[in-house]
Amino acid sequence: MANNQGPQGNYDPAGSTQMFRAFVDEGAPQASRQAPAPAGPRVGLIVGVAAAVLIVVAVAWLALA
């Protein structure tokens, strides 16, 4: 275990934080950090906006007809 005591005997929280980060980074695969964003949500957003526009046009057509 690391000695987290500074020269004056003060507790150094960075020592435990560095150990925790090393533990977390050790188990993470490198490929998942640079994963590209999926295109699925973007396509769903475009379809949703198009459907909303069509609904507004249909309601306006029914109201003015």
A tleap script that builds the chain and sets N, CA, C and O, in Angstrom:
source leaprc.protein.ff14SB
mol = sequence {
  NMET ALA ASN ASN GLN GLY PRO GLN GLY ASN
  TYR ASP PRO ALA GLY SER THR GLN MET PHE
  ARG ALA PHE VAL ASP GLU GLY ALA PRO GLN
  ALA SER ARG GLN ALA PRO ALA PRO ALA GLY
  PRO ARG VAL GLY LEU ILE VAL GLY VAL ALA
  ALA ALA VAL LEU ILE VAL VAL ALA VAL ALA
  TRP LEU ALA LEU CALA
}
set mol.1.N position { 0.840 -1.174 0.000 }
set mol.1.CA position { 0.000 0.000 0.000 }
set mol.1.C position { 0.883 1.234 0.000 }
set mol.1.O position { 1.979 1.231 0.561 }
set mol.2.N position { 0.396 2.282 -0.632 }
set mol.2.CA position { 1.191 3.504 -0.766 }
set mol.2.C position { 1.201 4.281 0.538 }
set mol.2.O position { 0.242 4.255 1.310 }
set mol.3.N position { 2.297 4.966 0.762 }
set mol.3.CA position { 2.413 5.833 1.915 }
set mol.3.C position { 1.912 7.207 1.517 }
set mol.3.O position { 2.541 7.884 0.703 }
set mol.4.N position { 0.787 7.630 2.078 }
set mol.4.CA position { 0.172 8.893 1.708 }
set mol.4.C position { 0.549 10.023 2.650 }
set mol.4.O position { -0.120 11.057 2.662 }
set mol.5.N position { 1.576 9.858 3.419 }
set mol.5.CA position { 2.015 10.894 4.338 }
set mol.5.C position { 3.030 11.787 3.661 }
set mol.5.O position { 4.014 11.315 3.092 }
set mol.6.N position { 2.778 13.088 3.728 }
set mol.6.CA position { 3.707 14.050 3.161 }
set mol.6.C position { 4.873 14.266 4.110 }
set mol.6.O position { 4.949 13.613 5.151 }
set mol.7.N position { 5.792 15.181 3.768 }
set mol.7.CA position { 6.947 15.431 4.615 }
set mol.7.C position { 6.562 15.968 5.996 }
set mol.7.O position { 7.285 15.732 6.964 }
set mol.8.N position { 5.439 16.686 6.107 }
set mol.8.CA position { 5.011 17.211 7.392 }
set mol.8.C position { 4.035 16.263 8.090 }
set mol.8.O position { 3.542 16.582 9.172 }
set mol.9.N position { 3.753 15.129 7.504 }
set mol.9.CA position { 2.819 14.183 8.087 }
set mol.9.C position { 1.378 14.470 7.718 }
set mol.9.O position { 0.469 13.880 8.303 }
set mol.10.N position { 1.141 15.358 6.767 }
set mol.10.CA position { -0.221 15.664 6.332 }
set mol.10.C position { -0.710 14.576 5.380 }
set mol.10.O position { 0.067 14.020 4.603 }
set mol.11.N position { -2.005 14.281 5.450 }
set mol.11.CA position { -2.602 13.267 4.579 }
set mol.11.C position { -2.684 13.801 3.162 }
set mol.11.O position { -3.130 14.927 2.941 }
set mol.12.N position { -2.257 13.000 2.211 }
set mol.12.CA position { -2.281 13.377 0.798 }
set mol.12.C position { -3.338 12.555 0.088 }
set mol.12.O position { -3.092 11.387 -0.210 }
set mol.13.N position { -4.512 13.118 -0.198 }
set mol.13.CA position { -5.552 12.334 -0.853 }
set mol.13.C position { -5.204 11.969 -2.293 }
set mol.13.O position { -5.810 11.055 -2.852 }
set mol.14.N position { -4.246 12.660 -2.905 }
set mol.14.CA position { -3.890 12.347 -4.285 }
set mol.14.C position { -3.293 10.953 -4.407 }
set mol.14.O position { -3.425 10.324 -5.457 }
set mol.15.N position { -2.649 10.460 -3.376 }
set mol.15.CA position { -2.074 9.113 -3.434 }
set mol.15.C position { -3.144 8.060 -3.630 }
set mol.15.O position { -2.989 7.177 -4.474 }
set mol.16.N position { -4.224 8.131 -2.872 }
set mol.16.CA position { -5.293 7.148 -3.030 }
set mol.16.C position { -6.050 7.377 -4.333 }
set mol.16.O position { -6.524 6.420 -4.945 }
set mol.17.N position { -6.170 8.625 -4.762 }
set mol.17.CA position { -6.840 8.909 -6.024 }
set mol.17.C position { -6.045 8.338 -7.189 }
set mol.17.O position { -6.623 7.781 -8.122 }
set mol.18.N position { -4.728 8.474 -7.141 }
set mol.18.CA position { -3.885 7.926 -8.201 }
set mol.18.C position { -3.979 6.408 -8.229 }
set mol.18.O position { -3.989 5.814 -9.307 }
set mol.19.N position { -4.046 5.775 -7.077 }
set mol.19.CA position { -4.180 4.321 -7.036 }
set mol.19.C position { -5.535 3.900 -7.611 }
set mol.19.O position { -5.622 2.909 -8.336 }
set mol.20.N position { -6.595 4.654 -7.288 }
set mol.20.CA position { -7.913 4.331 -7.810 }
set mol.20.C position { -7.957 4.478 -9.319 }
set mol.20.O position { -8.496 3.615 -10.011 }
set mol.21.N position { -7.389 5.573 -9.842 }
set mol.21.CA position { -7.379 5.783 -11.295 }
set mol.21.C position { -6.598 4.677 -11.993 }
set mol.21.O position { -7.002 4.215 -13.060 }
set mol.22.N position { -5.484 4.247 -11.406 }
set mol.22.CA position { -4.715 3.164 -12.009 }
set mol.22.C position { -5.549 1.885 -12.037 }
set mol.22.O position { -5.498 1.133 -13.010 }
set mol.23.N position { -6.308 1.638 -10.982 }
set mol.23.CA position { -7.152 0.446 -10.927 }
set mol.23.C position { -8.257 0.514 -11.977 }
set mol.23.O position { -8.524 -0.478 -12.655 }
set mol.24.N position { -8.897 1.663 -12.117 }
set mol.24.CA position { -9.984 1.807 -13.084 }
set mol.24.C position { -9.447 1.728 -14.505 }
set mol.24.O position { -10.034 1.052 -15.350 }
set mol.25.N position { -8.344 2.406 -14.778 }
set mol.25.CA position { -7.780 2.402 -16.126 }
set mol.25.C position { -7.226 1.048 -16.513 }
set mol.25.O position { -7.178 0.719 -17.698 }
set mol.26.N position { -6.810 0.259 -15.545 }
set mol.26.CA position { -6.227 -1.052 -15.838 }
set mol.26.C position { -7.253 -2.001 -16.444 }
set mol.26.O position { -6.917 -2.777 -17.339 }
set mol.27.N position { -8.502 -1.953 -15.973 }
set mol.27.CA position { -9.519 -2.878 -16.432 }
set mol.27.C position { -10.261 -2.433 -17.674 }
set mol.27.O position { -10.991 -3.233 -18.260 }
set mol.28.N position { -10.107 -1.189 -18.100 }
set mol.28.CA position { -10.857 -0.686 -19.247 }
set mol.28.C position { -10.168 -1.069 -20.552 }
set mol.28.O position { -8.967 -0.841 -20.699 }
set mol.29.N position { -10.904 -1.649 -21.503 }
set mol.29.CA position { -10.300 -1.951 -22.805 }
set mol.29.C position { -10.014 -0.671 -23.579 }
set mol.29.O position { -10.772 0.293 -23.481 }
set mol.30.N position { -8.963 -0.653 -24.321 }
set mol.30.CA position { -8.551 0.538 -25.048 }
set mol.30.C position { -9.489 0.853 -26.212 }
set mol.30.O position { -9.663 2.025 -26.547 }
set mol.31.N position { -10.091 -0.145 -26.830 }
set mol.31.CA position { -10.934 0.084 -28.008 }
set mol.31.C position { -12.216 0.834 -27.640 }
set mol.31.O position { -12.732 1.598 -28.456 }
set mol.32.N position { -12.737 0.630 -26.428 }
set mol.32.CA position { -14.006 1.268 -26.077 }
set mol.32.C position { -13.853 2.757 -25.818 }
set mol.32.O position { -14.851 3.478 -25.824 }
set mol.33.N position { -12.656 3.237 -25.595 }
set mol.33.CA position { -12.466 4.664 -25.322 }
set mol.33.C position { -12.613 5.498 -26.584 }
set mol.33.O position { -13.007 6.661 -26.495 }
set mol.34.N position { -12.316 4.957 -27.740 }
set mol.34.CA position { -12.368 5.691 -29.001 }
set mol.34.C position { -13.489 5.176 -29.894 }
set mol.34.O position { -13.382 5.250 -31.118 }
set mol.35.N position { -14.552 4.662 -29.307 }
set mol.35.CA position { -15.641 4.095 -30.098 }
set mol.35.C position { -16.387 5.213 -30.833 }
set mol.35.O position { -16.681 6.250 -30.237 }
set mol.36.N position { -16.694 5.017 -32.108 }
set mol.36.CA position { -17.441 6.041 -32.849 }
set mol.36.C position { -18.891 6.089 -32.379 }
set mol.36.O position { -19.432 5.095 -31.894 }
set mol.37.N position { -19.503 7.242 -32.528 }
set mol.37.CA position { -20.897 7.406 -32.125 }
set mol.37.C position { -21.804 6.653 -33.101 }
set mol.37.O position { -21.609 6.741 -34.314 }
set mol.38.N position { -22.781 5.924 -32.594 }
set mol.38.CA position { -23.687 5.211 -33.493 }
set mol.38.C position { -24.587 6.185 -34.247 }
set mol.38.O position { -24.916 7.261 -33.747 }
set mol.39.N position { -24.978 5.793 -35.454 }
set mol.39.CA position { -25.808 6.654 -36.294 }
set mol.39.C position { -27.293 6.469 -36.005 }
set mol.39.O position { -28.108 7.231 -36.525 }
set mol.40.N position { -27.670 5.491 -35.198 }
set mol.40.CA position { -29.063 5.188 -34.920 }
set mol.40.C position { -29.855 6.345 -34.348 }
set mol.40.O position { -30.910 6.672 -34.892 }
set mol.41.N position { -29.403 6.980 -33.283 }
set mol.41.CA position { -30.181 8.087 -32.716 }
set mol.41.C position { -30.336 9.256 -33.681 }
set mol.41.O position { -31.358 9.941 -33.649 }
set mol.42.N position { -29.361 9.498 -34.526 }
set mol.42.CA position { -29.458 10.596 -35.487 }
set mol.42.C position { -30.545 10.305 -36.508 }
set mol.42.O position { -31.305 11.203 -36.873 }
set mol.43.N position { -30.631 9.064 -36.976 }
set mol.43.CA position { -31.659 8.687 -37.945 }
set mol.43.C position { -33.037 8.793 -37.301 }
set mol.43.O position { -33.985 9.265 -37.929 }
set mol.44.N position { -33.147 8.358 -36.062 }
set mol.44.CA position { -34.422 8.457 -35.352 }
set mol.44.C position { -34.859 9.895 -35.162 }
set mol.44.O position { -36.049 10.199 -35.242 }
set mol.45.N position { -33.912 10.779 -34.913 }
set mol.45.CA position { -34.239 12.195 -34.761 }
set mol.45.C position { -34.761 12.782 -36.064 }
set mol.45.O position { -35.724 13.548 -36.053 }
set mol.46.N position { -34.145 12.437 -37.179 }
set mol.46.CA position { -34.583 12.935 -38.489 }
set mol.46.C position { -35.979 12.422 -38.805 }
set mol.46.O position { -36.825 13.181 -39.279 }
set mol.47.N position { -36.228 11.149 -38.551 }
set mol.47.CA position { -37.550 10.575 -38.806 }
set mol.47.C position { -38.597 11.231 -37.905 }
set mol.47.O position { -39.712 11.498 -38.354 }
set mol.48.N position { -38.259 11.492 -36.658 }
set mol.48.CA position { -39.190 12.139 -35.732 }
set mol.48.C position { -39.540 13.551 -36.157 }
set mol.48.O position { -40.702 13.951 -36.091 }
set mol.49.N position { -38.542 14.313 -36.594 }
set mol.49.CA position { -38.794 15.682 -37.050 }
set mol.49.C position { -39.651 15.662 -38.314 }
set mol.49.O position { -40.564 16.476 -38.452 }
set mol.50.N position { -39.370 14.753 -39.228 }
set mol.50.CA position { -40.171 14.660 -40.453 }
set mol.50.C position { -41.618 14.288 -40.129 }
set mol.50.O position { -42.544 14.829 -40.735 }
set mol.51.N position { -41.820 13.379 -39.188 }
set mol.51.CA position { -43.180 12.993 -38.796 }
set mol.51.C position { -43.902 14.173 -38.149 }
set mol.51.O position { -45.088 14.383 -38.400 }
set mol.52.N position { -43.200 14.943 -37.322 }
set mol.52.CA position { -43.820 16.105 -36.682 }
set mol.52.C position { -44.226 17.147 -37.718 }
set mol.52.O position { -45.292 17.751 -37.599 }
set mol.53.N position { -43.402 17.363 -38.718 }
set mol.53.CA position { -43.738 18.321 -39.780 }
set mol.53.C position { -44.963 17.844 -40.545 }
set mol.53.O position { -45.855 18.636 -40.847 }
set mol.54.N position { -45.011 16.557 -40.860 }
set mol.54.CA position { -46.174 16.019 -41.574 }
set mol.54.C position { -47.448 16.149 -40.756 }
set mol.54.O position { -48.504 16.448 -41.313 }
set mol.55.N position { -47.373 15.934 -39.462 }
set mol.55.CA position { -48.552 16.064 -38.602 }
set mol.55.C position { -49.029 17.514 -38.570 }
set mol.55.O position { -50.228 17.780 -38.649 }
set mol.56.N position { -48.085 18.452 -38.452 }
set mol.56.CA position { -48.467 19.875 -38.446 }
set mol.56.C position { -49.106 20.268 -39.773 }
set mol.56.O position { -50.088 21.009 -39.789 }
set mol.57.N position { -48.563 19.783 -40.882 }
set mol.57.CA position { -49.139 20.101 -42.195 }
set mol.57.C position { -50.527 19.497 -42.319 }
set mol.57.O position { -51.434 20.148 -42.837 }
set mol.58.N position { -50.714 18.259 -41.851 }
set mol.58.CA position { -52.022 17.615 -41.924 }
set mol.58.C position { -53.053 18.352 -41.084 }
set mol.58.O position { -54.187 18.546 -41.523 }
set mol.59.N position { -52.669 18.766 -39.882 }
set mol.59.CA position { -53.609 19.483 -39.022 }
set mol.59.C position { -53.955 20.839 -39.647 }
set mol.59.O position { -55.115 21.248 -39.625 }
set mol.60.N position { -52.971 21.529 -40.198 }
set mol.60.CA position { -53.253 22.820 -40.839 }
set mol.60.C position { -54.148 22.641 -42.061 }
set mol.60.O position { -55.024 23.471 -42.303 }
set mol.61.N position { -53.948 21.579 -42.833 }
set mol.61.CA position { -54.781 21.313 -44.010 }
set mol.61.C position { -56.223 21.026 -43.601 }
set mol.61.O position { -57.166 21.501 -44.232 }
set mol.62.N position { -56.380 20.231 -42.522 }
set mol.62.CA position { -57.740 19.930 -42.042 }
set mol.62.C position { -58.401 21.179 -41.472 }
set mol.62.O position { -59.607 21.356 -41.640 }
set mol.63.N position { -57.661 22.036 -40.813 }
set mol.63.CA position { -58.244 23.229 -40.214 }
set mol.63.C position { -58.652 24.255 -41.270 }
set mol.63.O position { -59.647 24.959 -41.096 }
set mol.64.N position { -57.902 24.344 -42.351 }
set mol.64.CA position { -58.191 25.341 -43.373 }
set mol.64.C position { -59.081 24.816 -44.492 }
set mol.64.O position { -59.487 25.592 -45.358 }
set mol.65.N position { -59.397 23.525 -44.501 }
set mol.65.CA position { -60.197 22.955 -45.586 }
set mol.65.C position { -61.671 23.182 -45.364 }
set mol.65.O position { -62.490 22.765 -46.184 }
savepdb mol mol.pdb
quit
